[in-house]
Amino acid sequence: MDSRTNRVLVILLMAALFVSVFGTLSALNRIDGFKALTGLWGSGSETRAATNVTISSNLAVNFSDDTADFGTGYVQDGYDACTIGTDGTNTSGCVGFSVPNGLILENTGNRYARINITNTNYSNSLLGGTKSGYAWMWDDPENDDATCSGGDFTGNESTWSNITAVIDITNYPESSTLCDKFNYTDDEDTINISIKFHIDVSALARSISDTWLVEAVDVGQ
């Protein structure tokens, strides 16, 4: 083999080695980049994010059932009176009247509230007749001890209170504060106000209405 052939072989061998080394380095660079991308090694970097939320105060006490409509009726012949109430009371002396639900008061906000209650339209002649009567009571339909604390609220009432005047701080200084601390947590945030009418047979034919107002005062969270 002559010297020219040897030189050609040496050149080809050097070229092959160069290609091999270049290919190896290129492959290593790609692998290094991949591993650095997946965090296996490399200089690395750090990035941060944040989440923020602000919850505002919300005093919200509302009647979820704000109407007690007894409909239209009369005292049955042969009876002295008809007694009907939102607690289910419906004596045999009543004809035509319906039995509605009570007034349901809920604390739908996120603050404890003191509850003051007032009705606006009672007088001795509200129902008419000689022995008619108007009464109310309140209870906790959720049957717990956490709905209300303090005030004149005693939980599950079974005794009616006769309304002999407008319920306000002047005539009912104790009862006007229904609840000193009305809870706002779920399952402990509902008060039921029941209404009962005793309609004497001598009551005059008329449409009767009364409005109940509730004032909620923020007492904390």
C-alpha positions as CSV (number, residue, x, y, z in Angstrom):
1,M,0.0,0.0,0.0
2,D,1.5,3.3,-1.0
3,S,1.8,6.4,1.1
4,R,-1.1,8.2,-0.5
5,T,-3.4,5.4,0.4
6,N,-2.2,5.6,4.0
7,R,-2.8,9.3,4.1
8,V,-6.3,8.8,2.9
9,L,-7.0,6.2,5.5
10,V,-5.6,8.4,8.3
11,I,-7.8,11.4,7.1
12,L,-10.9,9.1,7.0
13,L,-10.2,7.7,10.4
14,M,-9.8,11.2,11.9
15,A,-13.0,12.3,10.3
16,A,-14.8,9.3,11.7
17,L,-13.4,10.0,15.2
18,F,-14.5,13.7,15.0
19,V,-18.1,12.7,14.0
20,S,-18.2,10.2,16.8
21,V,-17.0,12.6,19.4
22,F,-19.3,15.4,18.1
23,G,-22.3,13.0,18.2
24,T,-21.5,11.9,21.7
25,L,-21.2,15.5,23.0
26,S,-24.4,16.5,21.3
27,A,-26.3,13.5,22.8
28,L,-24.9,14.3,26.3
29,N,-26.0,17.9,25.9
30,R,-29.5,16.9,25.0
31,I,-29.7,14.4,28.0
32,D,-28.3,17.1,30.3
33,G,-30.9,19.5,29.2
34,F,-33.7,17.0,29.6
35,K,-32.6,16.1,33.1
36,A,-32.2,19.8,34.1
37,L,-35.8,20.4,32.7
38,T,-37.2,17.6,34.9
39,G,-35.3,18.8,38.0
40,L,-33.0,15.9,38.4
41,W,-30.0,18.1,38.4
42,G,-28.8,21.4,37.1
43,S,-28.6,24.9,38.5
44,G,-32.4,25.0,38.9
45,S,-34.7,28.0,39.5
46,E,-37.5,29.0,41.9
47,T,-40.9,30.6,41.3
48,R,-43.7,31.5,43.7
49,A,-47.4,32.2,43.6
50,A,-49.9,33.3,46.2
51,T,-53.7,33.0,46.9
52,N,-55.6,35.6,48.9
53,V,-59.3,35.9,50.0
54,T,-61.0,38.5,52.2
55,I,-64.4,37.6,53.8
56,S,-66.5,40.6,54.7
57,S,-69.0,41.0,57.5
58,N,-72.6,40.3,56.6
59,L,-75.5,41.0,59.0
60,A,-78.5,39.4,57.4
61,V,-81.6,38.4,59.3
62,N,-84.7,37.7,57.2
63,F,-88.1,36.0,57.3
64,S,-87.8,33.0,55.0
65,D,-91.5,32.4,55.5
66,D,-93.0,35.9,56.0
67,T,-96.8,35.3,55.6
68,A,-99.3,33.5,57.8
69,D,-102.5,33.7,55.8
70,F,-105.5,32.0,57.5
71,G,-107.7,32.6,54.6
72,T,-111.4,33.2,54.9
73,G,-113.9,31.5,57.2
74,Y,-116.4,31.8,60.0
75,V,-117.5,30.4,63.3
76,Q,-119.7,27.3,62.8
77,D,-123.4,27.5,63.9
78,G,-123.8,26.2,67.4
79,Y,-120.3,27.1,68.5
80,D,-119.2,30.0,70.7
81,A,-115.8,30.5,69.0
82,C,-113.2,29.2,66.6
83,T,-109.6,28.8,67.6
84,I,-106.9,28.4,64.9
85,G,-103.1,28.6,65.0
86,T,-100.0,28.1,62.9
87,D,-99.0,25.3,65.3
88,G,-101.8,23.2,63.8
89,T,-104.6,24.2,66.1
90,N,-107.9,24.1,64.3
91,T,-111.0,23.5,66.5
92,S,-114.2,22.0,65.3
93,G,-115.8,25.4,65.5
94,C,-113.9,26.7,62.5
95,V,-115.3,26.6,59.0
96,G,-113.3,27.5,55.9
97,F,-110.1,28.8,57.5
98,S,-106.7,27.3,56.5
99,V,-103.8,26.5,58.8
100,P,-100.7,28.2,57.6
101,N,-97.1,27.8,58.7
102,G,-95.6,30.1,61.3
103,L,-93.3,33.0,60.6
104,I,-89.8,31.6,60.1
105,L,-86.9,33.9,61.0
106,E,-83.4,33.0,59.8
107,N,-80.0,34.4,60.4
108,T,-78.5,34.1,56.9
109,G,-75.4,36.3,57.5
110,N,-72.1,35.6,59.3
111,R,-72.7,37.7,62.5
112,Y,-74.5,37.1,65.8
113,A,-77.5,39.4,66.1
114,R,-79.7,40.7,68.9
115,I,-83.3,40.4,67.8
116,N,-86.0,42.9,68.8
117,I,-89.5,42.3,67.6
118,T,-92.6,44.5,67.2
119,N,-96.0,44.1,65.8
120,T,-97.8,47.2,64.5
121,N,-101.6,46.8,64.4
122,Y,-103.0,45.3,67.5
123,S,-105.8,46.9,69.5
124,N,-108.5,45.5,71.7
125,S,-110.8,45.6,68.7
126,L,-108.5,43.8,66.3
127,L,-110.8,40.7,66.0
128,G,-113.9,42.2,67.5
129,G,-116.4,40.4,69.6
130,T,-116.6,40.0,73.3
131,K,-114.2,37.1,73.9
132,S,-111.8,37.1,70.9
133,G,-108.1,36.7,71.5
134,Y,-104.8,37.0,69.8
135,A,-101.6,35.2,71.0
136,W,-98.1,34.2,70.0
137,M,-95.2,32.0,70.9
138,W,-91.8,31.2,69.5
139,D,-89.7,28.1,69.4
140,D,-86.6,26.6,67.9
141,P,-87.6,24.1,65.1
142,E,-84.1,22.8,65.0
143,N,-84.4,21.5,68.5
144,D,-81.0,22.6,69.8
145,D,-79.7,24.9,72.5
146,A,-77.4,27.0,70.3
147,T,-79.9,29.0,68.2
148,C,-80.3,31.7,70.8
149,S,-78.9,32.7,74.1
150,G,-80.2,35.4,76.4
151,G,-83.3,37.6,76.0
152,D,-86.8,36.2,76.4
153,F,-86.2,33.2,74.1
154,T,-86.4,30.0,76.0
155,G,-86.1,27.4,73.2
156,N,-89.1,25.1,72.5
157,E,-92.1,27.0,73.8
158,S,-95.4,25.4,74.6
159,T,-97.1,28.3,76.2
160,W,-98.9,31.0,74.3
161,S,-98.6,34.6,75.3
162,N,-101.7,36.7,74.9
163,I,-101.1,39.9,72.9
164,T,-103.0,42.6,74.8
165,A,-101.2,45.6,73.2
166,V,-98.6,46.3,70.5
167,I,-95.4,44.3,71.3
168,D,-92.8,46.9,71.7
169,I,-90.3,48.1,74.3
170,T,-92.9,50.2,76.1
171,N,-95.6,47.6,76.6
172,Y,-93.4,44.5,76.6
173,P,-90.0,45.6,77.9
174,E,-88.7,42.0,78.5
175,S,-90.3,40.2,75.6
176,S,-89.4,42.8,73.0
177,T,-85.9,41.4,73.0
178,L,-86.6,38.0,71.6
179,C,-83.0,36.9,71.5
180,D,-79.8,38.5,72.7
181,K,-77.5,36.4,70.6
182,F,-79.1,34.8,67.5
183,N,-76.7,32.2,66.0
184,Y,-75.7,32.3,62.3
185,T,-74.2,28.8,61.9
186,D,-76.1,26.2,59.8
187,D,-78.7,24.1,61.7
188,E,-78.7,26.6,64.5
189,D,-80.0,29.7,62.8
190,T,-83.9,29.5,62.7
191,I,-86.7,30.8,65.0
192,N,-90.3,30.0,64.4
193,I,-92.9,32.6,65.5
194,S,-96.4,31.0,65.9
195,I,-99.6,33.0,65.7
196,K,-103.0,32.0,67.1
197,F,-106.5,33.6,66.8
198,H,-109.4,32.9,69.0
199,I,-112.4,34.2,67.1
200,D,-115.5,34.8,69.1
201,V,-118.9,34.1,67.4
202,S,-119.7,37.8,68.0
203,A,-116.7,39.0,66.0
204,L,-117.8,41.3,63.1
205,A,-117.2,40.3,59.5
206,R,-113.9,42.0,58.4
207,S,-110.5,41.5,57.0
208,I,-107.8,41.6,59.7
209,S,-104.0,42.0,59.3
210,D,-101.0,42.7,61.5
211,T,-97.4,43.4,60.5
212,W,-94.5,42.0,62.4
213,L,-91.2,43.8,62.3
214,V,-87.8,42.4,63.4
215,E,-84.8,44.6,64.1
216,A,-81.4,42.9,64.0
217,V,-78.5,44.5,65.8
218,D,-74.9,43.3,65.2
219,V,-73.3,41.8,68.4
220,G,-70.2,40.2,67.0
221,Q,-68.9,37.1,65.3
